[in-house]
Amino acid sequence: MTTILMASHQDPVDLWRDALAMEMPELEFRAHPDGGNLAEIDYALVYWAPHGLIASLPNVKAVLSIAAGCDHILADPQLPPHLPIVRMVDDFLAAMMAEYAVYGVLHFHRDMHYYRREQLQSQWSRAWPLYTPDTSVGILGLGAIGGDCARKLGALGFQVHGWSRGPKSMEGVICHHGPDGLLEMARQCRYLVCVLPLTGETRGIINERLISAMPKGGFIINIARGGHQVDDDLLAGLDSGQLGGVFLDVFNQEPLPSEHPFWQHEKVWLTPHVAGELMPRSCAKSVAANIRRIEAGEPALDLFDKERGY
Ligand code: NAP
């Protein structure tokens, strides 16, 4: 019998139990804190599990992330160092993230921020639109999620740029890479969308340097992690007019403290970390596929790479 223990304070246990039962009826499902005999647990399926929980599973073979990022696992100081960690890569998650990215870009591109202000003053006032084929969007991170954002924004007729760590080629996307590539891309883009993993190299990357490289009045959409943005630099960019607006789903501190200036800022649009949810009926497929691979002695797909940090 193969046994999985789920530990998450926010994901729906019942939906995960049902979805895994459909994909892998032979798997025994348990949910923390009712893990039973912890020596029987083969896999941990986690999102912000209590620190020390994974270390208390003597026979666990892998940690499966209920998130694309693994920051919530690495934050556990007692995490056994050699345990394989499997990221969540899921088409529906990528599609949801791309929906948000498209929505954020279109919100600003079709002047919804402007029309809302005008509406509240009962003003019938038309803004002249930009020509989409001349308008560039830059995607920071061209992975599973960024690639889908790039394809969908390209299908809407934008000029799409993308930035990755190593060189990449993607049809219809002007690709940049490495530290120089970032500013080269930012200089050309009215809209930037961040879908990077949070690593030592990417923390604080949405900063004064990046903002000032963008054309004046540009817009940033961050749906990756709050640690990518320097809050004071965003606020300074918004207040000086260098930035026309930002759409933020993620924050340095979550929940965003009630006194944070983002809440009331008229150029900030924010949501409470909801850009991409992990739907059990879709994600259970990759969890089951990876467990089957590991049980067959094969490496899991989408293994977290400790050297790269993502
Ligand atoms: P992924 O497939 O691993 O792709 C990561 C991309 O970022 C790759 O293109 C990678 O470049 C690039 N990258 C990494 N480090 C870089 C660096 N130093 N410089 C330039 N590019 C760099 O990741 P994913 O599945 O698309 O997920 C991305 C992130 O989205 C996750 O880590 C998570 O934090 C975030 N996320 C947020 C939500 C939400 O609800 N807000 C939901 C899901 C995911 P290479 O191609 O060269 O490797």
Residues whose N, C-alpha, C, O or C-beta is under 5 A from the ligand:
A	BS01	NAP	A68 G69 M88 G141 L142 G143 A144 I145 G146 W163 S164 R165 G166 V195 L196 P197 L198 E201 T202 I223 A224 R225 D249 H273 V274 A275 G276 Y310
